[in-house]
């Protein structure tokens, strides 16, 4: 009877421990989403959105390296826009990928997360310098806006880690959050460019009008003379 009670107590203790760990993990995930959401919603500048997103990703996801690639539709490529956690030389080996090429291109093509926990032995990864830097686990997360892929977020760590359904769900949410922020920044910059071009056209029309008025004035003076 004592043994049974002891086993029951141990089972209850294990369940409580598992529940506590699950709650702690969920709390960290919510904090990560909140941190990234706040970071990217505070500005409409594309460069600042990218910088804030990467800084918040490193902190919130507990990874050592992160990078954002943006889609270039004309070239059918995803091109590195910003990165954190590695020397620039590690990215000079490859800073762009054709759609469907490598981890980044595959994620951009499928719109799904592409991940590995054995980076050195995964033939899909095409940057040797990142592997030489000791990274083992990597995931590429599509950045989506209105259901359309506009880029990817790459996160990597030197520590081996298992990928869970919770990880995939969290990363999907983060990809959508950053994707919308990037899309809004693109829209804002396009509107700012259009406004600047409109202002230039207005100034040009004003200059033409001034020249026309001056020509008419001179013509009138000549007729009077």
Buried (B, 14 or more C-beta within 10 A) or exposed (E): EEEEEEEEEEEEEEEEEEEEEEEEBEEBBEEBBEBBBEBBBEBBBBEBBBBBBBBBBBBBBEBBBBBBBBBEEEEBBBBBBBBBBBEEEBBEEBBBBBBEBBBBBBBBBEEBBBBBBEBEEBEBBBBEBBBEBEBBBBBBBBBBBEEEBBBBBBBBBBEEEEBEEEBBEBBBBBBBBBBBBBBBBBEBBEEEEEEEEEEEEEEEEEEEEEEEEEEEEEEEEEEEE
